[in-house]
Amino acid sequence: MLRFALALVVVATTMAVSCPEPDPGSDNPNPVIDTKSTERKQLEASYIEGLYLKGSCALAFDLGLFQRAVNPVRRTCRIQSDDQTRYLNIFYGESVPVKEGDEVECEIHYRLDAGESTTLIVKLVVVKTTDEYLWLWNEFQKVGLIVQRL
């Protein structure tokens, strides 16, 4: 029994001595932990206006092939292909988002190809801004938009 207790003391002492000491030169005792999903990071790294589903651009605005219409009074934004087979129509609920952190409930209608239309009603948060564009994101559904400011 005595040998066992002595062995335990030796092992515990060895483990305690081998533990690294905290770095006294560290300026940040509370490091920032990145909690952004891969899909959100992909959206934030993109600069093409359009609809993003699960991190990939599902409908990209192309000035040569698409038209854009915005109506600040009606709080709507629409992009559509010239042949009208693909479109993205966004209706901002009670208010139009302006700055990072703003949340807005949106009704989104889109069609990716000639065929079935899809409607989403989703709460989005502004995760990035520039003078001309907003990046909106819903983490739960992995839905994002890059849209021109109204």
Contacts in CASP RR format, 6 or more apart in sequence:
PFRMAT RR
TARGET T0000
AUTHOR 0000-0000-0000
METHOD contacts of the structure
MODEL  1
MLRFALALVVVATTMAVSCPEPDPGSDNPNPVIDTKSTERKQLEASYIEG
LYLKGSCALAFDLGLFQRAVNPVRRTCRIQSDDQTRYLNIFYGESVPVKE
GDEVECEIHYRLDAGESTTLIVKLVVVKTTDEYLWLWNEFQKVGLIVQRL
36 44 0 8 1.000
37 139 0 8 1.000
37 142 0 8 1.000
38 55 0 8 1.000
39 52 0 8 1.000
39 54 0 8 1.000
39 55 0 8 1.000
39 142 0 8 1.000
40 55 0 8 1.000
40 127 0 8 1.000
40 137 0 8 1.000
40 139 0 8 1.000
42 52 0 8 1.000
42 55 0 8 1.000
42 56 0 8 1.000
43 52 0 8 1.000
43 55 0 8 1.000
43 127 0 8 1.000
43 135 0 8 1.000
43 137 0 8 1.000
43 144 0 8 1.000
43 146 0 8 1.000
44 127 0 8 1.000
44 128 0 8 1.000
44 135 0 8 1.000
46 52 0 8 1.000
46 57 0 8 1.000
46 146 0 8 1.000
47 133 0 8 1.000
47 146 0 8 1.000
48 57 0 8 1.000
48 60 0 8 1.000
48 61 0 8 1.000
48 146 0 8 1.000
49 60 0 8 1.000
49 61 0 8 1.000
49 68 0 8 1.000
49 79 0 8 1.000
49 133 0 8 1.000
49 146 0 8 1.000
49 147 0 8 1.000
49 148 0 8 1.000
50 57 0 8 1.000
50 59 0 8 1.000
50 60 0 8 1.000
50 61 0 8 1.000
50 79 0 8 1.000
50 88 0 8 1.000
50 145 0 8 1.000
50 146 0 8 1.000
50 147 0 8 1.000
51 57 0 8 1.000
51 58 0 8 1.000
51 59 0 8 1.000
51 88 0 8 1.000
51 108 0 8 1.000
51 110 0 8 1.000
51 143 0 8 1.000
51 144 0 8 1.000
51 145 0 8 1.000
52 58 0 8 1.000
52 143 0 8 1.000
52 144 0 8 1.000
52 145 0 8 1.000
52 146 0 8 1.000
53 142 0 8 1.000
53 143 0 8 1.000
53 144 0 8 1.000
54 142 0 8 1.000
55 142 0 8 1.000
55 144 0 8 1.000
58 110 0 8 1.000
58 112 0 8 1.000
59 79 0 8 1.000
59 86 0 8 1.000
59 87 0 8 1.000
59 88 0 8 1.000
59 110 0 8 1.000
59 112 0 8 1.000
61 68 0 8 1.000
61 79 0 8 1.000
64 82 0 8 1.000
65 81 0 8 1.000
65 82 0 8 1.000
66 79 0 8 1.000
66 80 0 8 1.000
66 81 0 8 1.000
66 82 0 8 1.000
67 79 0 8 1.000
67 80 0 8 1.000
67 82 0 8 1.000
68 77 0 8 1.000
68 78 0 8 1.000
68 79 0 8 1.000
68 148 0 8 1.000
69 76 0 8 1.000
69 77 0 8 1.000
69 78 0 8 1.000
69 79 0 8 1.000
70 76 0 8 1.000
70 77 0 8 1.000
70 78 0 8 1.000
70 148 0 8 1.000
70 150 0 8 1.000
71 77 0 8 1.000
71 150 0 8 1.000
72 96 0 8 1.000
72 150 0 8 1.000
74 91 0 8 1.000
75 91 0 8 1.000
75 92 0 8 1.000
75 93 0 8 1.000
75 95 0 8 1.000
75 96 0 8 1.000
75 150 0 8 1.000
76 89 0 8 1.000
76 90 0 8 1.000
76 91 0 8 1.000
76 92 0 8 1.000
77 89 0 8 1.000
77 90 0 8 1.000
77 92 0 8 1.000
77 147 0 8 1.000
77 148 0 8 1.000
77 150 0 8 1.000
78 87 0 8 1.000
78 88 0 8 1.000
78 89 0 8 1.000
78 90 0 8 1.000
79 87 0 8 1.000
79 88 0 8 1.000
80 86 0 8 1.000
80 87 0 8 1.000
80 88 0 8 1.000
80 89 0 8 1.000
81 87 0 8 1.000
85 111 0 8 1.000
85 113 0 8 1.000
85 114 0 8 1.000
85 115 0 8 1.000
86 111 0 8 1.000
86 112 0 8 1.000
86 113 0 8 1.000
87 109 0 8 1.000
87 110 0 8 1.000
87 111 0 8 1.000
88 108 0 8 1.000
88 109 0 8 1.000
88 110 0 8 1.000
88 145 0 8 1.000
89 108 0 8 1.000
89 109 0 8 1.000
89 110 0 8 1.000
90 106 0 8 1.000
90 107 0 8 1.000
90 108 0 8 1.000
90 145 0 8 1.000
90 147 0 8 1.000
91 106 0 8 1.000
91 107 0 8 1.000
91 108 0 8 1.000
92 104 0 8 1.000
92 106 0 8 1.000
92 150 0 8 1.000
93 104 0 8 1.000
93 105 0 8 1.000
93 106 0 8 1.000
93 107 0 8 1.000
94 104 0 8 1.000
94 105 0 8 1.000
95 104 0 8 1.000
96 104 0 8 1.000
96 150 0 8 1.000
97 103 0 8 1.000
97 104 0 8 1.000
97 124 0 8 1.000
97 126 0 8 1.000
97 134 0 8 1.000
97 136 0 8 1.000
98 126 0 8 1.000
98 149 0 8 1.000
99 126 0 8 1.000
99 129 0 8 1.000
100 126 0 8 1.000
100 127 0 8 1.000
100 128 0 8 1.000
100 129 0 8 1.000
101 125 0 8 1.000
101 126 0 8 1.000
101 127 0 8 1.000
102 125 0 8 1.000
102 126 0 8 1.000
103 123 0 8 1.000
103 124 0 8 1.000
103 125 0 8 1.000
103 126 0 8 1.000
104 123 0 8 1.000
104 124 0 8 1.000
104 125 0 8 1.000
104 126 0 8 1.000
104 136 0 8 1.000
105 121 0 8 1.000
105 122 0 8 1.000
105 123 0 8 1.000
105 124 0 8 1.000
106 120 0 8 1.000
106 121 0 8 1.000
106 122 0 8 1.000
106 123 0 8 1.000
106 124 0 8 1.000
106 136 0 8 1.000
106 145 0 8 1.000
107 119 0 8 1.000
107 120 0 8 1.000
107 121 0 8 1.000
108 119 0 8 1.000
108 120 0 8 1.000
108 121 0 8 1.000
108 122 0 8 1.000
108 143 0 8 1.000
108 145 0 8 1.000
109 117 0 8 1.000
109 118 0 8 1.000
109 119 0 8 1.000
110 117 0 8 1.000
110 118 0 8 1.000
110 120 0 8 1.000
111 117 0 8 1.000
111 118 0 8 1.000
120 141 0 8 1.000
120 143 0 8 1.000
122 138 0 8 1.000
122 141 0 8 1.000
122 143 0 8 1.000
123 138 0 8 1.000
124 136 0 8 1.000
124 137 0 8 1.000
124 138 0 8 1.000
124 143 0 8 1.000
124 144 0 8 1.000
124 145 0 8 1.000
125 136 0 8 1.000
125 137 0 8 1.000
125 138 0 8 1.000
126 134 0 8 1.000
126 135 0 8 1.000
126 136 0 8 1.000
127 135 0 8 1.000
127 136 0 8 1.000
127 137 0 8 1.000
128 134 0 8 1.000
128 135 0 8 1.000
129 135 0 8 1.000
131 149 0 8 1.000
132 148 0 8 1.000
132 149 0 8 1.000
133 146 0 8 1.000
133 147 0 8 1.000
133 148 0 8 1.000
133 149 0 8 1.000
134 145 0 8 1.000
134 146 0 8 1.000
134 147 0 8 1.000
134 148 0 8 1.000
134 149 0 8 1.000
135 144 0 8 1.000
135 145 0 8 1.000
135 146 0 8 1.000
136 144 0 8 1.000
136 145 0 8 1.000
136 146 0 8 1.000
136 147 0 8 1.000
137 143 0 8 1.000
137 144 0 8 1.000
137 145 0 8 1.000
138 144 0 8 1.000
END
